Structure formats: structure tokens, C-alpha cells
Amino acid sequence: MSVTHFTAGQWTRAIGTGVDPNEYRCVTEGLTSVADWGPSFVRTGHGYLQRAKDAGSPRSAGEYLLTAARWFHLATLAPYAEAPRAAFAADHALGRGLTLLEPGARRVSGEGFTGWLRGPSDAPGTVIVVPGLNSAKEEFLDLASALLARGLAVFAMDGPGQGVLAATTAFVPDYERVVGRVIDALGVARVGLVGLSLGGYFAGRAAALEPRVAGVATVSGPFRLDWEELPPPVQELMAQRAGGADAAHAFARHVDLAALASRIAAPLLVVDGGRDIIPGVTNGEPLARLAPRGRYLSVPHGDHLLGNARPDWLPHLGDHLTRTLTGTPA
């Protein structure tokens, strides 16, 4: 794949992550190959670490650190030998930034998960944000901000094979066990779930099998995967995250919500982009149709993760979870 094609393909995802569009163009326009992507994005992240060090106030330093976390995470989207180090840098910058900006934010870790709990201690509801195939908690800071603005608490996490845990753990199909351990660690009676990309499968499965899930939303989540039809780059990435090609093939066979959809008792919002077409991936419409309380929102011009159409779905998602968890929209 040419670097021009790769850069264009990651454009809306990067902007959805929250980096400046003009800076994205500046960072990527000088790349000569996809191999240059990771080092260039890491350098940009380090530039923001320096800005944080030179900042004139804790707030400015914290904001620079969160931006650094975004750039370090984006460095991992292309094949990159130093991806584990970049993921660690993203995790470290996020923690430092939240410590400065939100003294009440709390790191919560356990078997197969780690993340940050943000928001008021007396929040009327808590939402767990679940990442996907090669996403991580640092990618969805703007989504977390939208939920926090509604008065909810938010736990943005990395699970097995994800984010900072990708180098030491592998994907597990029974993600409901991970979500159960998260709920135990958070000490809450019920939660909302948001699953993004492959995280949509994780969230849908958890909602079917973990009774403490009171509301759920999926964004660009697969209803089913067909391994043989998946593009080779997706197969390779899944093999890296699952622990090898055989493990990835076995994992892909589990990604099928047909038998579980009817067991999702909680209100469900399924969000898809009409331009999100990946071979071997079935979109979420059947999940919304088969779930007892499912609702489907298709944004015709939306692409994968709908970074190009956020006003068309993010407010709906925020209202859905707020209404579900509190009884009233924010």
C-alpha cells in the first residue's frame, strides 16, 4: 500500500482521535513510505512532551500531554517495530495529563484490563468505553469528554491484546469476563457500555452475558466476521493481537452475535457508517434488529468509526446512554 493511500485512509480516524487536521497534513505530507509513519508520529508526540515541560501552567501542560498521548497512539496504526514502546508512551502521557487536569481521575487495573476512571464520584451512571482491533483508550478521549459533559463517569480501558496491554496479552473471545472484572473493580451496580469497531462485538457479547450491563451502544461494530474474506492487513493485525495466525482464525470464528443478540436485554443503539465497507465484516444492522430493545442508526456518509460524521451520531449516543442510565437525557 502506498503511503499516500494509507494516509488518506487514516485521515478521518486521526481527526476523530482529536489531533489538529492541519498538523496531521504537515506530519504526513513528507512521508515517503508507510514505514515512516510510526517514527514521524512518535517525534510529534515527543514534541508535545517538550511543550508540556515548557508550559506555563499545569492546565496547559496537561492539555499538551493528552495531545501527546493521541499522537503516540496513532503511531501504532501502521506496522512499526517500536509500536509497544509507542503504546507505553501514550499510556504514560495520558496518565500524566489526567493527573494534572483531573485530580479525581483514578487508574484502575486488574486481570486483563487497565484504564482510567473519570468523572464525579457521585455520578448517576458509569460508562465503560471498549476499544477494538488496534484502537486503545487514548483514541476516544473526545467520546469520553462528550459523556463526561453529561455528568456521567467514564472508564476508558484497554483489554487483552489492546493498547498498552497488546505487547503482553492476547485477544480473548469471552470479553464478558473482562467486563465483569472491570465492574467489580469499579464497585458499581450497573454500567453502560460503548464498543467501537471490534469493541462493538466485545460490548454486544458482554451485554448479552453480563447482567449488570444496563445500556449499550456499538459504533462500527461487526455482527459477524468471515476470516477468509478479511483483507490480508486485517488478518495480519488480528494474528498479532490474538497470538498467531491459528489463534486469530479461531478468534474470528467466535465473532458472531447471531445466537446472542436476543439475550441483550438492555437498550441498545447500533451506529454504522454507510461508507464503512470492509470485506468479511457484517455491519451491525442484524444486531439491532434481533436485540429486543435494539435501535439502528445508519449515517450514509459515515466511514469506519464515523470520524467524518461525528455530529450525526455522537449526540445521539450520549443521549441514549444518559437516558438509559439516569432516566433523563442530559
N, C-alpha and C positions, 0 to 999 in steps of 0.2 A: 504494500500500500504506500502511495506517495505521501510525503509529509503534508502537502497541500490538502489532499483529500482527508487525511487524519485530522488535521487542524480544523477544517471546516466541519467535520463530523462531531467534534467535541465542543464546538462553539457554544451552542445553547446550554449544554450541560455545564460548561465552565461558568457561563454568566448566571445560570441558576444557582451555582455554588456561591456566588456573591462577589466574584472578582470584577474589577473595573473592565468594561468592554474595550476601551481604548488601550489599556495596559496589556490586555490579552493579545490584541493585534500587534503591539510593539514587541512583546516577548516571542510571538510565534512567527512573525514575518521574516526573521533572519534564520530560521531553522532550515538546514539543508537535508535532514533525514529524520525519520521518526526516532532514531537513536539519540538525537539531540534534545528531544522533548524533556526527558527527566532531568538532565543536568541543568537545562535552562530554567525550568520551573523551580528547581531547588535553589539556584542562585537568586531568583526573585524572592523566594521565601526568606533567604538569609538577608537580603536587603531590607526586608521588613523587620527582621530581628534587630538589625542595626538601628533602624528608625525607632523601634521601641526602646532601645538602650539610650538613645539621644533625646527621647521625648521629654517635653517639659512638664508633663503631669501624668499621674497614674492612669487616668482615663485614656489619654492619647496612647500611652504605652500599651494598655490593654487592647485597644482597637487595632493597633498595629500587629499585635501578637495574634489576634484572631484572623487577620488577613494573611499573616504568615502561615497559619495552620491551613488555610484554604489552598494556598499555593503549594505547600508541601504535599498535601493530599493529591492535588491534581497531577503532581509529578509521577504518581504511581499508576496513572491511567494508561501509559504506554509501556511496552517492555523495557525494563530498567533494572540492571543488576543491583542497584542500591535502593530498590523500592522499599525493603524492610526498614532501612535507615530513614528514608523519607517519611514513612508512616510513623515511625517513632518520633521524628521531628515534629510532625503535625500534631500528634498526641501531646507532646511536651509543650508546644506553643499554645495549644488550646487550653491546657491546664493552667499555664501561667497567665493567660489572658483572662480567663474566668475568675481566677483568684483576685486579680486586680479590679475587674469590673463588677463582679457579683460575689461579695464576701460570703454570702449564704450558699453559694453553689457547693455541691458536695460530690466528691469522687466516690463511686460505689462500684465495687468489683466482687466477683465470685467465680465459681466454676464455669468456665466457658463464656464469660462476659465481663465487660468493663465499660464505664461511661460516666457521664456527669448528670446529676440531678439538679435542676434549676427551677426557680420559681418560689413562691411563698410557701412557708411551712404549713400554712392552713389553707392551701389551695383546695377548691371544691372538687378537683379531679386531677388525675395524673395520666399523662400520655407517654407511652414508650415509642420511640422512633427507631425502626428496624431498617438497617441498610441492606444492600443487595450484593450482587456478584463481585464487583470491585469498587463499591462505594464504602463509605465509612461515616462515623458520626460527624466528622469535620465538614462533610459535604452539605449537610442540611441545616446549617445554622440559621438561615433565613426562615425555613419552615418552623424551626423551634421558636424563633422570635415571634412569628405570627400566632403561635399557640400561647406563648407567654403573655403576649399583649391582651389575650382574652382572659387572663387570670389563672390559667391552668399551670400546673407543674409539668415539666418535661424531663424525661430521662432519655437522652440520645446515647445509643450504645453501639459497641462493636461486639459481635458474637463470634462463634467459632469460624475461623477462616476469613475473618473480616477485619479491616483496618489494622490497628496495631497488633491484633492477635493473629493476623494472617501468617506470620512467619513461624508461629509455634503451635498452631491448631489447624484443624481441617473442618470443612463443612459437615454438619450433621443434618439429616432429614427431619429428625424429631425435634424441631425447634421449639415445640410447645414446652419441652422440659427446660430449655434455656429460659423462656419467658416465665415459667413458673418460678424458677430460682430468682429471677430478677424481681418479681412481685414480692417474694418472700423477703428479699434483701431491702426492698423499698419500704416494707412494712405497711402497705396499703391494702384495703379490702377489695378494690376493683380498679381496673385500668382501662384506658383506651389504647389502641394500637394503630400506628401508621406504618405500613410496609411499602418500601419503594423498590421498584424493579424486582429482582428476585426476592427481595424482602417482602413483596406482596404475597408470594407463596408462603413464606415463613409466617406472616401475620395471619393469612387466611387459615392455615393449618392450626396455628395456636388458638385462634378464635373458636375453631371447631372443637378443640380438645382441652382447652384450659377455661374452666367455668368462671374464672374471675375477670375475664375479658368482657367489658360491658359495652364497648363500642369499637368499631374497626374501620379503617379506610386503607385502600390499596391504591398505589399510583404506578401505572405501567407494570403491573404485576402479571406474571404468567398464570394462566389456568392450567396449562399443561406444556411440557417440553417434549420434543421429539429429537433425541440425540443425533440421529442420522441426518437430520435436516439442518442442524445448527451450523452456522458458519465456522470454519476452522479456527479463527481467532477466539471465538466464544468457547469452543471445545478446549482449546489450549489453556485459556484462562481458568475454566472450570477445573481442568486437570490440576493446575497449580494450586487452586484453593481447596480441592477435595482430597488431595493426596495421591494423585496419579491418574492415568487415563482410565484404568479399570474402575477405580473408585468414583471417578466423575461420571462414567457411564451408568454405574449403579445408582448414583445420587440422582441423575437426571430422570431415571425411571420412577423415582418417588415423587417427582414434581408433577402431580396430577391431583387436582382438588375435586374431581368428579364425585368421589364417594364421600367426601367430607362437607361439601357445600351445604347440604341440607341440615347439617348439625351446627351451623353457625347461627346461634340464637340471637346474638347481639345485632343491633342495627349496623348495616354495612354500606359503605359508599365505595364504589369501584370507579376509578378515574383512568381513562385511557386517552391517548392521543391518536387521532385518525391517521397521522403520518408515521406512526410507530410500527413499522413492519420489519420484523426480524424473522428470517426463515427458521422454522422449527418451534416457534413460540406462539401459543394460542393466547389471544388477549383475554381480558377479564370479563367480557360480557356474559359468558355462561355462568361464572361465579355469581354475579349479581342476579341473574335470572333464577338460579337454583337455590340461592340462600333465602330463607323465609322472609327476611327483612332487608333484602338487598335493593340497592338503587344504583343505576348505571349513569355515569356522566362521561360522554364522549365529546372531546374537543376536536373538531375536524382538522384544524391546522396544527394541533399539538404533535410534537415529536416525542422521543423517548424521554421520560421524566418531565416532559412538558415545560422545559426551561424557557421555551419561546412563547408560552401562553399562560403564565402564572396568574394573571388577573381573572382568567376564565375558570380556574379550579381551586386555587388556594383559599380564597374566602369561603367557598362552599365547604371545603374540607374542615376549615376552622370552625364554621358554624355547626357542621354535623357533629363533630366531637364535643364541642361545648354543650350543645343541646342534649346530646346523649348522656354526658357525664354530670351535667348540672340541672337539666330540665329546662333551661332557657338559653337562647343564643346570646352571645356577648355583643 
